[in-house]
Amino acid sequence: MKFLAALFFFLSVVALAVHACSPTTPAVTAPPTNAPTVAPVVTGAPTEAGKSTTSAHASSTTTTVDPNGRK
């Protein structure tokens, strides 16, 4: 019986220690609402309308097409 009492006491102490060491606030918090906004980073030179552009990561070219199919 003394063994069970000692075991119960030991487990209670461990549980209290774990509870005392646990953080009260979440580890990841949301940024404050007044955080400054970061402007998007635009890479590459601007192109003129109708000219072909080549992506830095692709070998294909894209052209602007009139949605009505006119040339």
N, CA, C and O atoms as a MOPAC input file, in Angstrom:
PM7 MOZYME 1SCF
protein

 N      0.81400 1    -1.19400 1     0.00000 1
 C      0.00000 1     0.00000 1     0.00000 1
 C      0.86300 1     1.26600 1     0.00000 1
 O      0.51800 1     2.26300 1    -0.63500 1
 N      1.97900 1     1.21300 1     0.71500 1
 C      2.87700 1     2.36100 1     0.72700 1
 C      3.47200 1     2.58200 1    -0.66200 1
 O      3.72400 1     3.71700 1    -1.06700 1
 N      3.69300 1     1.48100 1    -1.38800 1
 C      4.24100 1     1.59700 1    -2.74000 1
 C      3.26500 1     2.35800 1    -3.64100 1
 O      3.68300 1     3.23400 1    -4.39900 1
 N      1.98300 1     2.03600 1    -3.56700 1
 C      0.98900 1     2.72700 1    -4.39000 1
 C      0.87300 1     4.20200 1    -4.00100 1
 O      0.69900 1     5.06200 1    -4.86500 1
 N      0.96900 1     4.48900 1    -2.71900 1
 C      0.90800 1     5.88000 1    -2.27400 1
 C      2.11600 1     6.66500 1    -2.78200 1
 O      1.98400 1     7.81000 1    -3.21500 1
 N      3.29400 1     6.03900 1    -2.72400 1
 C      4.50600 1     6.70000 1    -3.21300 1
 C      4.43600 1     6.90000 1    -4.72600 1
 O      4.84700 1     7.94300 1    -5.23500 1
 N      3.91800 1     5.90700 1    -5.44100 1
 C      3.78500 1     6.01600 1    -6.89700 1
 C      2.80700 1     7.13700 1    -7.25700 1
 O      3.07100 1     7.93600 1    -8.15500 1
 N      1.69400 1     7.18600 1    -6.55800 1
 C      0.71000 1     8.23700 1    -6.80700 1
 C      1.29800 1     9.62400 1    -6.52900 1
 O      1.06900 1    10.56600 1    -7.28700 1
 N      2.05000 1     9.73900 1    -5.44500 1
 C      2.67700 1    11.01200 1    -5.10300 1
 C      3.68400 1    11.42200 1    -6.17400 1
 O      3.71400 1    12.57900 1    -6.59300 1
 N      4.51300 1    10.46700 1    -6.61700 1
 C      5.51700 1    10.74900 1    -7.63700 1
 C      4.85200 1    11.20700 1    -8.93400 1
 O      5.28700 1    12.18100 1    -9.54700 1
 N      3.79800 1    10.50300 1    -9.35100 1
 C      3.11500 1    10.88300 1   -10.58800 1
 C      2.43700 1    12.24900 1   -10.45300 1
 O      2.36400 1    13.00200 1   -11.42400 1
 N      1.95300 1    12.56200 1    -9.28400 1
 C      1.34000 1    13.87700 1    -9.06000 1
 C      2.37800 1    14.98700 1    -9.17700 1
 O      2.11800 1    16.03100 1    -9.77700 1
 N      3.55600 1    14.75600 1    -8.60000 1
 C      4.62400 1    15.74900 1    -8.67800 1
 C      5.06000 1    15.94600 1   -10.12700 1
 O      5.27700 1    17.07500 1   -10.56600 1
 N      5.18800 1    14.84300 1   -10.86900 1
 C      5.57900 1    14.94200 1   -12.28200 1
 C      4.51400 1    15.70400 1   -13.07200 1
 O      4.84400 1    16.56000 1   -13.89300 1
 N      3.24400 1    15.39700 1   -12.82700 1
 C      2.16800 1    16.07900 1   -13.54500 1
 C      2.15600 1    17.57400 1   -13.24000 1
 O      1.94800 1    18.38900 1   -14.13900 1
 N      2.37700 1    17.93700 1   -11.98600 1
 C      2.42400 1    19.35400 1   -11.63600 1
 C      3.62200 1    20.05100 1   -12.27700 1
 O      3.51300 1    21.19900 1   -12.70700 1
 N      4.75800 1    19.36800 1   -12.34200 1
 C      5.94500 1    19.95900 1   -12.96100 1
 C      5.72400 1    20.17700 1   -14.45600 1
 O      6.09700 1    21.21700 1   -14.99900 1
 N      5.12000 1    19.19800 1   -15.11100 1
 C      4.84700 1    19.34000 1   -16.54600 1
 C      3.85900 1    20.47500 1   -16.77200 1
 O      4.01700 1    21.26500 1   -17.70200 1
 N      2.85600 1    20.55500 1   -15.93500 1
 C      1.86300 1    21.62300 1   -16.07900 1
 C      2.48800 1    22.99300 1   -15.82300 1
 O      2.14800 1    23.96100 1   -16.50400 1
 N      3.38500 1    23.08700 1   -14.86600 1
 C      4.01300 1    24.36800 1   -14.53900 1
 C      4.95700 1    24.82900 1   -15.64100 1
 O      5.12400 1    26.03100 1   -15.84800 1
 N      5.57600 1    23.88900 1   -16.35200 1
 C      6.54200 1    24.24700 1   -17.38700 1
 C      5.89400 1    24.46500 1   -18.75000 1
 O      6.56300 1    24.92100 1   -19.67700 1
 N      4.62600 1    24.15500 1   -18.89000 1
 C      3.98300 1    24.31500 1   -20.19300 1
 C      3.71300 1    25.78900 1   -20.45100 1
 O      3.37300 1    26.53000 1   -19.52900 1
 N      3.86200 1    26.22100 1   -21.70300 1
 C      3.63200 1    27.63600 1   -22.01300 1
 C      2.14500 1    27.98300 1   -21.90100 1
 O      1.27600 1    27.16100 1   -22.18800 1
 N      1.88100 1    29.19600 1   -21.48500 1
 C      0.48700 1    29.62300 1   -21.35000 1
 C     -0.01900 1    30.28900 1   -22.61800 1
 O     -1.22900 1    30.42400 1   -22.80300 1
 N      0.89500 1    30.71000 1   -23.50100 1
 C      0.49700 1    31.32600 1   -24.76200 1
 C      0.90100 1    30.40500 1   -25.89500 1
 O      1.85500 1    29.64100 1   -25.74900 1
 N      0.20700 1    30.45500 1   -27.01400 1
 C      0.58300 1    29.60300 1   -28.14200 1
 C      1.96700 1    29.96500 1   -28.67100 1
 O      2.39300 1    31.11600 1   -28.57800 1
 N      2.65800 1    28.98700 1   -29.21900 1
 C      4.01300 1    29.21100 1   -29.71400 1
 C      4.01100 1    30.12800 1   -30.93400 1
 O      4.90500 1    30.96100 1   -31.08300 1
 N      3.02400 1    29.98400 1   -31.80000 1
 C      2.95400 1    30.79900 1   -33.01300 1
 C      1.79600 1    31.77100 1   -32.84300 1
 O      0.65100 1    31.36400 1   -32.65000 1
 N      2.10500 1    33.05100 1   -32.91800 1
 C      1.06000 1    34.06000 1   -32.77900 1
 C      0.89900 1    34.80100 1   -34.09500 1
 O      1.83700 1    34.88200 1   -34.88800 1
 N     -0.27000 1    35.33300 1   -34.32000 1
 C     -0.53300 1    36.10400 1   -35.53300 1
 C      0.18200 1    37.44500 1   -35.43700 1
 O      0.36000 1    37.98100 1   -34.34300 1
 N      0.58900 1    37.98600 1   -36.57900 1
 C      1.23700 1    39.29600 1   -36.54000 1
 C      0.23700 1    40.36200 1   -36.08700 1
 O     -0.96900 1    40.18900 1   -36.25800 1
 N      0.71800 1    41.43700 1   -35.52400 1
 C     -0.20300 1    42.49000 1   -35.08700 1
 C     -0.95800 1    43.08900 1   -36.27200 1
 O     -0.47700 1    43.07000 1   -37.40400 1
 N     -2.12500 1    43.61200 1   -35.99700 1
 C     -2.94400 1    44.14400 1   -37.08900 1
 C     -2.34400 1    45.40300 1   -37.68400 1
 O     -2.67800 1    45.76000 1   -38.81300 1
 N     -1.47400 1    46.08200 1   -36.96800 1
 C     -0.85900 1    47.29500 1   -37.50300 1
 C      0.50800 1    47.00800 1   -38.12800 1
 O      1.32500 1    47.91800 1   -38.26800 1
 N      0.76100 1    45.75500 1   -38.50500 1
 C      2.03800 1    45.41300 1   -39.13000 1
 C      2.12200 1    46.08200 1   -40.50100 1
 O      1.12200 1    46.14700 1   -41.21600 1
 N      3.28700 1    46.57400 1   -40.87200 1
 C      3.40500 1    47.22400 1   -42.18600 1
 C      3.22900 1    46.20600 1   -43.30900 1
 O      3.65700 1    45.05700 1   -43.20200 1
 N      2.59900 1    46.64900 1   -44.37400 1
 C      2.41300 1    45.76100 1   -45.52000 1
 C      3.64100 1    45.84100 1   -46.40600 1
 O      4.25400 1    46.90000 1   -46.53900 1
 N      3.99300 1    44.73600 1   -47.00100 1
 C      5.16800 1    44.66700 1   -47.85900 1
 C      4.70400 1    44.73200 1   -49.30600 1
 O      3.81000 1    43.99000 1   -49.71200 1
 N      5.30700 1    45.61300 1   -50.07500 1
 C      4.94300 1    45.73900 1   -51.48400 1
 C      5.40900 1    44.50600 1   -52.24300 1
 O      6.46400 1    43.95500 1   -51.92800 1
 N      4.64900 1    44.06200 1   -53.23000 1
 C      5.07000 1    42.89000 1   -54.00400 1
 C      6.33900 1    43.18500 1   -54.79300 1
 O      6.54300 1    44.30100 1   -55.27300 1
 N      7.17100 1    42.18600 1   -54.91700 1
 C      8.42500 1    42.33200 1   -55.65100 1
 C      8.17100 1    41.98300 1   -57.11100 1
 O      7.72500 1    40.87800 1   -57.42200 1
 N      8.45200 1    42.91700 1   -58.00100 1
 C      8.24300 1    42.69900 1   -59.42900 1
 C      9.60700 1    42.54700 1   -60.07100 1
 O     10.46400 1    43.42300 1   -59.95200 1
 N      9.80300 1    41.42600 1   -60.75300 1
 C     11.08200 1    41.19700 1   -61.41800 1
 C     10.88200 1    41.23800 1   -62.91900 1
 O      9.78900 1    40.96600 1   -63.41500 1
 N     11.91400 1    41.56900 1   -63.62400 1
 C     11.85900 1    41.60000 1   -65.08300 1
 C     11.50300 1    42.99000 1   -65.58100 1
 O     10.91600 1    43.79700 1   -64.86000 1
 N     11.86800 1    43.25000 1   -66.82200 1
 C     11.59300 1    44.54600 1   -67.42500 1
 C     10.18300 1    44.56000 1   -67.99300 1
 O      9.68500 1    43.52700 1   -68.44100 1
 N      9.54200 1    45.70900 1   -67.98000 1
 C      8.20600 1    45.77700 1   -68.57900 1
 C      8.27700 1    45.57600 1   -70.09000 1
 O      9.25600 1    45.96300 1   -70.72700 1
 N      7.25000 1    44.97800 1   -70.65300 1
 C      7.23000 1    44.72400 1   -72.09500 1
 C      6.13700 1    45.55700 1   -72.73600 1
 O      5.16800 1    45.94800 1   -72.08500 1
 N      6.30700 1    45.82100 1   -74.01100 1
 C      5.29800 1    46.57400 1   -74.74200 1
 C      4.18900 1    45.62700 1   -75.17600 1
 O      4.42500 1    44.43300 1   -75.36000 1
 N      2.99400 1    46.15000 1   -75.33800 1
 C      1.85400 1    45.32600 1   -75.73500 1
 C      2.08300 1    44.74600 1   -77.12300 1
 O      2.54400 1    45.44400 1   -78.02600 1
 N      1.76500 1    43.48600 1   -77.28900 1
 C      1.89500 1    42.83600 1   -78.58900 1
 C      3.24300 1    42.20200 1   -78.83800 1
 O      3.39700 1    41.48000 1   -79.82300 1
 N      4.22500 1    42.44000 1   -77.98800 1
 C      5.54800 1    41.84300 1   -78.18900 1
 C      5.64700 1    40.53700 1   -77.42100 1
 O      4.94300 1    40.33300 1   -76.43100 1
 N      6.52100 1    39.65600 1   -77.87900 1
 C      6.71500 1    38.36800 1   -77.22400 1
 C      7.57500 1    38.54400 1   -75.98600 1
 O      8.47800 1    39.38000 1   -75.94700 1
 N      7.27800 1    37.74700 1   -74.98500 1
 C      8.09100 1    37.74900 1   -73.77300 1
 C      8.51400 1    36.32200 1   -73.47700 1
 O      7.77400 1    35.38200 1   -73.76400 1
 N      9.68200 1    36.15600 1   -72.91200 1
 C     10.17300 1    34.83300 1   -72.54900 1
 C     10.36300 1    34.80100 1   -71.04600 1
 O     10.98200 1    35.69400 1   -70.46700 1
 N      9.82500 1    33.76500 1   -70.41800 1
 C      9.96600 1    33.61400 1   -68.97800 1
 C     11.38100 1    33.16200 1   -68.65300 1
 O     12.03400 1    32.51200 1   -69.46900 1
 N     11.85100 1    33.50400 1   -67.46800 1
 C     13.18300 1    33.08600 1   -67.04800 1
 C     13.22500 1    31.59500 1   -66.75300 1
 O     14.30300 1    31.00000 1   -66.74200 1
 N     12.06200 1    30.97600 1   -66.51000 1
 C     12.02400 1    29.56800 1   -66.13900 1
 C     11.39800 1    28.68500 1   -67.21000 1
 O     11.25100 1    27.48000 1   -67.00900 1
 N     11.03500 1    29.26300 1   -68.32700 1
 C     10.39600 1    28.46300 1   -69.37100 1
 C     11.02700 1    28.80500 1   -70.70600 1
 O     11.54500 1    29.90600 1   -70.89600 1
 N     10.98100 1    27.86600 1   -71.62100 1
 C     11.57400 1    28.09500 1   -72.93000 1
 C     10.54000 1    28.56000 1   -73.94300 1
 O     10.90200 1    28.87000 1   -75.07800 1
 N      9.27100 1    28.61900 1   -73.57400 1
 C      8.23900 1    29.02400 1   -74.52000 1
 C      8.06200 1    30.53400 1   -74.49200 1
 O      8.43600 1    31.19500 1   -73.52300 1
 N      7.48400 1    31.07800 1   -75.56900 1
 C      7.19900 1    32.50200 1   -75.62400 1
 C      5.69400 1    32.70100 1   -75.59300 1
 O      4.93100 1    31.84300 1   -76.03600 1
 N      5.28300 1    33.82700 1   -75.07100 1
 C      3.86100 1    34.15300 1   -75.02600 1
 C      3.64200 1    35.47400 1   -75.73400 1
 O      4.47200 1    36.37900 1   -75.64100 1
 N      2.54000 1    35.58800 1   -76.43300 1
 C      2.20100 1    36.83400 1   -77.11200 1
 C      0.81300 1    37.25900 1   -76.68200 1
 O     -0.01200 1    36.43700 1   -76.28200 1
 N      0.57100 1    38.55200 1   -76.77200 1
 C     -0.75800 1    39.04900 1   -76.45300 1
 C     -1.64600 1    38.83800 1   -77.66800 1
 O     -1.26400 1    39.17100 1   -78.79000 1
 N     -2.83600 1    38.28400 1   -77.44200 1
 C     -3.75500 1    37.97400 1   -78.53400 1
 C     -5.03700 1    38.75600 1   -78.31100 1
 O     -5.52500 1    38.87900 1   -77.18800 1
 N     -5.56900 1    39.28000 1   -79.40400 1
 C     -6.85100 1    39.98000 1   -79.32400 1
 C     -7.93800 1    38.96100 1   -79.03000 1
 O     -8.02100 1    37.94900 1   -79.72600 1
 N     -8.78000 1    39.19000 1   -78.01900 1
 C     -9.81100 1    38.19900 1   -77.69000 1
 C    -10.82800 1    37.98700 1   -78.80800 1
 O    -11.51600 1    36.96600 1   -78.82900 1
 N    -10.93300 1    38.94800 1   -79.74800 1
 C    -11.86900 1    38.79200 1   -80.86200 1
 C    -11.23200 1    38.07600 1   -82.04000 1
 O    -11.90700 1    37.83900 1   -83.04200 1
 N     -9.98500 1    37.73200 1   -81.95500 1
 C     -9.30300 1    36.99900 1   -83.01400 1
 C     -8.78600 1    37.87900 1   -84.12900 1
 O     -8.39000 1    37.36100 1   -85.17300 1
 N     -8.77400 1    39.19300 1   -83.95100 1
 C     -8.28200 1    40.08800 1   -84.99700 1
 C     -6.76800 1    40.17700 1   -84.93100 1
 O     -6.16600 1    39.99600 1   -83.87300 1
 N     -6.16600 1    40.45700 1   -86.07100 1
 C     -4.71000 1    40.62000 1   -86.11300 1
 C     -4.35500 1    42.06500 1   -86.29600 1
 O     -3.17400 1    42.40800 1   -86.35600 1

